[in-house]
Amino acid sequence: MEKPTIPTLPVRQMTRKKIFAMRLTDRERAEIEALAKQLKLPDSYMARHFILEAVRYHKNQMTQEAAVEA
């Protein structure tokens, strides 16, 4: 059985210069802000962390699937 993916908390990183804009509903934005507030982190920091975590996860899944097909 596959182990469940457990999200990690973000680690402070360097200042960024590029902007990635996305549209959110009021509820989506509120959820991100609420979690960030609980963790005492900026909301943009939380959003970036979870987006990059999802990218790594899916990239890994695609790599594993490609290895099985080969």
A tleap script that builds the chain and sets N, CA, C and O, in Angstrom:
source leaprc.protein.ff14SB
mol = sequence {
  NMET GLU LYS PRO THR ILE PRO THR LEU PRO
  VAL ARG GLN MET THR ARG LYS LYS ILE PHE
  ALA MET ARG LEU THR ASP ARG GLU ARG ALA
  GLU ILE GLU ALA LEU ALA LYS GLN LEU LYS
  LEU PRO ASP SER TYR MET ALA ARG HIE PHE
  ILE LEU GLU ALA VAL ARG TYR HIE LYS ASN
  GLN MET THR GLN GLU ALA ALA VAL GLU CALA
}
set mol.1.N position { 0.844 -1.170 0.000 }
set mol.1.CA position { 0.000 0.000 0.000 }
set mol.1.C position { 0.899 1.247 0.000 }
set mol.1.O position { 1.953 1.274 0.636 }
set mol.2.N position { 0.463 2.249 -0.714 }
set mol.2.CA position { 1.227 3.481 -0.841 }
set mol.2.C position { 1.076 4.338 0.413 }
set mol.2.O position { -0.025 4.490 0.944 }
set mol.3.N position { 2.207 4.902 0.887 }
set mol.3.CA position { 2.164 5.775 2.064 }
set mol.3.C position { 1.461 7.079 1.706 }
set mol.3.O position { 1.659 7.590 0.603 }
set mol.4.N position { 0.648 7.634 2.598 }
set mol.4.CA position { 0.008 8.916 2.307 }
set mol.4.C position { 1.038 10.038 2.305 }
set mol.4.O position { 2.013 10.000 3.055 }
set mol.5.N position { 0.815 11.022 1.465 }
set mol.5.CA position { 1.696 12.181 1.408 }
set mol.5.C position { 1.317 13.124 2.538 }
set mol.5.O position { 0.162 13.537 2.652 }
set mol.6.N position { 2.284 13.459 3.363 }
set mol.6.CA position { 2.044 14.369 4.475 }
set mol.6.C position { 2.678 15.707 4.124 }
set mol.6.O position { 3.892 15.785 3.931 }
set mol.7.N position { 1.868 16.765 4.039 }
set mol.7.CA position { 2.427 18.065 3.679 }
set mol.7.C position { 3.417 18.548 4.733 }
set mol.7.O position { 3.240 18.319 5.929 }
set mol.8.N position { 4.431 19.203 4.273 }
set mol.8.CA position { 5.432 19.765 5.177 }
set mol.8.C position { 5.177 21.258 5.338 }
set mol.8.O position { 4.507 21.875 4.510 }
set mol.9.N position { 5.705 21.822 6.389 }
set mol.9.CA position { 5.590 23.261 6.583 }
set mol.9.C position { 6.712 23.958 5.829 }
set mol.9.O position { 7.803 23.408 5.684 }
set mol.10.N position { 6.446 25.157 5.353 }
set mol.10.CA position { 7.448 25.860 4.558 }
set mol.10.C position { 8.649 26.309 5.381 }
set mol.10.O position { 8.567 26.494 6.596 }
set mol.11.N position { 9.759 26.476 4.683 }
set mol.11.CA position { 10.994 26.975 5.264 }
set mol.11.C position { 11.295 28.302 4.583 }
set mol.11.O position { 11.116 28.427 3.372 }
set mol.12.N position { 11.745 29.284 5.332 }
set mol.12.CA position { 12.048 30.597 4.752 }
set mol.12.C position { 13.070 30.463 3.622 }
set mol.12.O position { 14.022 29.687 3.711 }
set mol.13.N position { 12.849 31.236 2.563 }
set mol.13.CA position { 13.729 31.181 1.399 }
set mol.13.C position { 14.084 32.585 0.946 }
set mol.13.O position { 13.663 33.573 1.547 }
set mol.14.N position { 14.864 32.658 -0.121 }
set mol.14.CA position { 15.323 33.939 -0.644 }
set mol.14.C position { 14.174 34.793 -1.183 }
set mol.14.O position { 13.083 34.281 -1.431 }
set mol.15.N position { 14.416 36.082 -1.363 }
set mol.15.CA position { 13.438 36.992 -1.942 }
set mol.15.C position { 13.263 36.653 -3.414 }
set mol.15.O position { 14.235 36.374 -4.117 }
set mol.16.N position { 12.042 36.680 -3.867 }
set mol.16.CA position { 11.745 36.348 -5.255 }
set mol.16.C position { 11.416 37.601 -6.054 }
set mol.16.O position { 10.952 38.600 -5.505 }
set mol.17.N position { 11.664 37.532 -7.370 }
set mol.17.CA position { 11.423 38.686 -8.232 }
set mol.17.C position { 10.284 38.474 -9.219 }
set mol.17.O position { 9.736 39.448 -9.735 }
set mol.18.N position { 9.916 37.237 -9.494 }
set mol.18.CA position { 8.872 36.930 -10.469 }
set mol.18.C position { 7.515 36.835 -9.789 }
set mol.18.O position { 7.423 36.411 -8.637 }
set mol.19.N position { 6.459 37.230 -10.498 }
set mol.19.CA position { 5.100 37.195 -9.959 }
set mol.19.C position { 4.288 36.186 -10.765 }
set mol.19.O position { 4.355 36.167 -11.994 }
set mol.20.N position { 3.520 35.348 -10.066 }
set mol.20.CA position { 2.603 34.389 -10.671 }
set mol.20.C position { 1.223 34.731 -10.125 }
set mol.20.O position { 0.957 34.530 -8.940 }
set mol.21.N position { 0.359 35.238 -10.966 }
set mol.21.CA position { -0.966 35.668 -10.510 }
set mol.21.C position { -1.993 34.565 -10.763 }
set mol.21.O position { -1.920 33.850 -11.762 }
set mol.22.N position { -2.945 34.440 -9.846 }
set mol.22.CA position { -4.028 33.474 -10.018 }
set mol.22.C position { -5.296 34.042 -9.406 }
set mol.22.O position { -5.249 34.873 -8.499 }
set mol.23.N position { -6.414 33.585 -9.911 }
set mol.23.CA position { -7.708 34.024 -9.378 }
set mol.23.C position { -8.184 33.014 -8.336 }
set mol.23.O position { -8.049 31.804 -8.518 }
set mol.24.N position { -8.743 33.533 -7.243 }
set mol.24.CA position { -9.289 32.702 -6.176 }
set mol.24.C position { -10.678 33.203 -5.818 }
set mol.24.O position { -10.991 34.380 -5.996 }
set mol.25.N position { -11.501 32.304 -5.315 }
set mol.25.CA position { -12.777 32.754 -4.764 }
set mol.25.C position { -12.484 33.370 -3.391 }
set mol.25.O position { -11.398 33.201 -2.836 }
set mol.26.N position { -13.466 34.080 -2.865 }
set mol.26.CA position { -13.291 34.648 -1.524 }
set mol.26.C position { -13.031 33.539 -0.509 }
set mol.26.O position { -12.217 33.697 0.401 }
set mol.27.N position { -13.732 32.413 -0.674 }
set mol.27.CA position { -13.574 31.300 0.265 }
set mol.27.C position { -12.168 30.693 0.173 }
set mol.27.O position { -11.547 30.411 1.198 }
set mol.28.N position { -11.670 30.494 -1.040 }
set mol.28.CA position { -10.318 29.937 -1.212 }
set mol.28.C position { -9.280 30.853 -0.571 }
set mol.28.O position { -8.380 30.398 0.135 }
set mol.29.N position { -9.421 32.135 -0.828 }
set mol.29.CA position { -8.477 33.102 -0.260 }
set mol.29.C position { -8.550 33.090 1.269 }
set mol.29.O position { -7.523 33.136 1.947 }
set mol.30.N position { -9.765 33.027 1.802 }
set mol.30.CA position { -9.946 33.014 3.258 }
set mol.30.C position { -9.318 31.774 3.887 }
set mol.30.O position { -8.746 31.852 4.974 }
set mol.31.N position { -9.423 30.635 3.212 }
set mol.31.CA position { -8.827 29.403 3.740 }
set mol.31.C position { -7.310 29.521 3.814 }
set mol.31.O position { -6.699 29.120 4.805 }
set mol.32.N position { -6.714 30.062 2.784 }
set mol.32.CA position { -5.257 30.240 2.768 }
set mol.32.C position { -4.850 31.228 3.861 }
set mol.32.O position { -3.899 30.982 4.603 }
set mol.33.N position { -5.569 32.341 3.955 }
set mol.33.CA position { -5.246 33.346 4.964 }
set mol.33.C position { -5.399 32.798 6.381 }
set mol.33.O position { -4.585 33.102 7.253 }
set mol.34.N position { -6.437 31.993 6.616 }
set mol.34.CA position { -6.665 31.447 7.957 }
set mol.34.C position { -5.540 30.501 8.368 }
set mol.34.O position { -5.050 30.575 9.494 }
set mol.35.N position { -5.132 29.619 7.470 }
set mol.35.CA position { -4.038 28.700 7.795 }
set mol.35.C position { -2.742 29.467 8.013 }
set mol.35.O position { -1.999 29.183 8.952 }
set mol.36.N position { -2.471 30.428 7.153 }
set mol.36.CA position { -1.255 31.232 7.288 }
set mol.36.C position { -1.232 31.967 8.626 }
set mol.36.O position { -0.192 32.053 9.277 }
set mol.37.N position { -2.376 32.490 9.025 }
set mol.37.CA position { -2.465 33.210 10.300 }
set mol.37.C position { -2.182 32.264 11.464 }
set mol.37.O position { -1.460 32.620 12.395 }
set mol.38.N position { -2.755 31.052 11.410 }
set mol.38.CA position { -2.523 30.067 12.472 }
set mol.38.C position { -1.038 29.720 12.579 }
set mol.38.O position { -0.512 29.543 13.677 }
set mol.39.N position { -0.376 29.626 11.437 }
set mol.39.CA position { 1.042 29.251 11.420 }
set mol.39.C position { 1.981 30.453 11.519 }
set mol.39.O position { 3.204 30.309 11.520 }
set mol.40.N position { 1.376 31.644 11.602 }
set mol.40.CA position { 2.144 32.895 11.704 }
set mol.40.C position { 3.107 33.057 10.522 }
set mol.40.O position { 4.283 33.383 10.687 }
set mol.41.N position { 2.560 32.816 9.325 }
set mol.41.CA position { 3.322 32.955 8.087 }
set mol.41.C position { 2.528 33.814 7.110 }
set mol.41.O position { 1.303 33.888 7.208 }
set mol.42.N position { 3.208 34.464 6.169 }
set mol.42.CA position { 2.487 35.242 5.155 }
set mol.42.C position { 1.633 34.328 4.272 }
set mol.42.O position { 2.026 33.201 3.973 }
set mol.43.N position { 0.465 34.822 3.860 }
set mol.43.CA position { -0.416 33.993 3.037 }
set mol.43.C position { 0.202 33.645 1.691 }
set mol.43.O position { 0.010 32.534 1.197 }
set mol.44.N position { 0.932 34.565 1.092 }
set mol.44.CA position { 1.578 34.270 -0.191 }
set mol.44.C position { 2.636 33.183 -0.025 }
set mol.44.O position { 2.854 32.373 -0.926 }
set mol.45.N position { 3.275 33.173 1.108 }
set mol.45.CA position { 4.294 32.164 1.424 }
set mol.45.C position { 3.658 30.772 1.492 }
set mol.45.O position { 4.204 29.801 0.969 }
set mol.46.N position { 2.493 30.694 2.148 }
set mol.46.CA position { 1.780 29.424 2.251 }
set mol.46.C position { 1.339 28.941 0.875 }
set mol.46.O position { 1.527 27.774 0.533 }
set mol.47.N position { 0.751 29.842 0.082 }
set mol.47.CA position { 0.266 29.464 -1.247 }
set mol.47.C position { 1.421 28.957 -2.106 }
set mol.47.O position { 1.296 27.927 -2.767 }
set mol.48.N position { 2.533 29.667 -2.101 }
set mol.48.CA position { 3.706 29.250 -2.884 }
set mol.48.C position { 4.191 27.875 -2.443 }
set mol.48.O position { 4.478 27.012 -3.273 }
set mol.49.N position { 4.279 27.683 -1.156 }
set mol.49.CA position { 4.765 26.415 -0.625 }
set mol.49.C position { 3.913 25.243 -1.106 }
set mol.49.O position { 4.448 24.237 -1.572 }
set mol.50.N position { 2.595 25.366 -0.996 }
set mol.50.CA position { 1.724 24.254 -1.362 }
set mol.50.C position { 1.665 24.040 -2.870 }
set mol.50.O position { 1.528 22.901 -3.318 }
set mol.51.N position { 1.763 25.098 -3.661 }
set mol.51.CA position { 1.816 24.942 -5.114 }
set mol.51.C position { 3.073 24.173 -5.498 }
set mol.51.O position { 3.005 23.219 -6.273 }
set mol.52.N position { 4.212 24.580 -4.966 }
set mol.52.CA position { 5.468 23.900 -5.301 }
set mol.52.C position { 5.483 22.462 -4.783 }
set mol.52.O position { 6.055 21.579 -5.422 }
set mol.53.N position { 4.866 22.226 -3.645 }
set mol.53.CA position { 4.771 20.865 -3.117 }
set mol.53.C position { 3.939 19.988 -4.066 }
set mol.53.O position { 4.294 18.835 -4.312 }
set mol.54.N position { 2.847 20.523 -4.591 }
set mol.54.CA position { 2.008 19.782 -5.537 }
set mol.54.C position { 2.769 19.515 -6.835 }
set mol.54.O position { 2.652 18.429 -7.404 }
set mol.55.N position { 3.539 20.478 -7.305 }
set mol.55.CA position { 4.338 20.280 -8.520 }
set mol.55.C position { 5.333 19.144 -8.313 }
set mol.55.O position { 5.465 18.277 -9.178 }
set mol.56.N position { 6.027 19.134 -7.191 }
set mol.56.CA position { 6.988 18.055 -6.907 }
set mol.56.C position { 6.294 16.702 -6.837 }
set mol.56.O position { 6.805 15.709 -7.354 }
set mol.57.N position { 5.135 16.664 -6.201 }
set mol.57.CA position { 4.385 15.413 -6.069 }
set mol.57.C position { 4.001 14.858 -7.448 }
set mol.57.O position { 4.237 13.686 -7.740 }
set mol.58.N position { 3.413 15.706 -8.281 }
set mol.58.CA position { 2.958 15.238 -9.592 }
set mol.58.C position { 4.122 14.905 -10.514 }
set mol.58.O position { 4.032 13.982 -11.324 }
set mol.59.N position { 5.197 15.640 -10.397 }
set mol.59.CA position { 6.394 15.323 -11.191 }
set mol.59.C position { 6.912 13.942 -10.796 }
set mol.59.O position { 7.291 13.151 -11.660 }
set mol.60.N position { 6.931 13.654 -9.510 }
set mol.60.CA position { 7.375 12.359 -9.011 }
set mol.60.C position { 6.437 11.245 -9.492 }
set mol.60.O position { 6.896 10.178 -9.900 }
set mol.61.N position { 5.125 11.497 -9.444 }
set mol.61.CA position { 4.155 10.509 -9.915 }
set mol.61.C position { 4.372 10.200 -11.398 }
set mol.61.O position { 4.327 9.038 -11.801 }
set mol.62.N position { 4.603 11.221 -12.198 }
set mol.62.CA position { 4.821 11.032 -13.634 }
set mol.62.C position { 6.101 10.247 -13.885 }
set mol.62.O position { 6.150 9.411 -14.787 }
set mol.63.N position { 7.126 10.508 -13.101 }
set mol.63.CA position { 8.394 9.788 -13.240 }
set mol.63.C position { 8.196 8.320 -12.894 }
set mol.63.O position { 8.710 7.440 -13.584 }
set mol.64.N position { 7.450 8.055 -11.825 }
set mol.64.CA position { 7.193 6.664 -11.427 }
set mol.64.C position { 6.366 5.925 -12.484 }
set mol.64.O position { 6.643 4.765 -12.786 }
set mol.65.N position { 5.367 6.584 -13.038 }
set mol.65.CA position { 4.528 5.964 -14.069 }
set mol.65.C position { 5.347 5.668 -15.329 }
set mol.65.O position { 5.163 4.628 -15.961 }
set mol.66.N position { 6.246 6.581 -15.690 }
set mol.66.CA position { 7.088 6.382 -16.858 }
set mol.66.C position { 8.016 5.189 -16.645 }
set mol.66.O position { 8.280 4.431 -17.579 }
set mol.67.N position { 8.509 5.022 -15.423 }
set mol.67.CA position { 9.404 3.908 -15.110 }
set mol.67.C position { 8.652 2.579 -15.195 }
set mol.67.O position { 9.222 1.581 -15.634 }
set mol.68.N position { 7.399 2.550 -14.788 }
set mol.68.CA position { 6.591 1.330 -14.844 }
set mol.68.C position { 6.300 0.957 -16.298 }
set mol.68.O position { 6.313 -0.221 -16.655 }
set mol.69.N position { 6.040 1.963 -17.134 }
set mol.69.CA position { 5.732 1.707 -18.536 }
set mol.69.C position { 6.957 1.272 -19.347 }
set mol.69.O position { 6.811 0.627 -20.385 }
set mol.70.N position { 8.142 1.613 -18.892 }
set mol.70.CA position { 9.361 1.306 -19.653 }
set mol.70.C position { 9.743 -0.142 -19.564 }
set mol.70.O position { 10.745 -0.553 -20.151 }
savepdb mol mol.pdb
quit
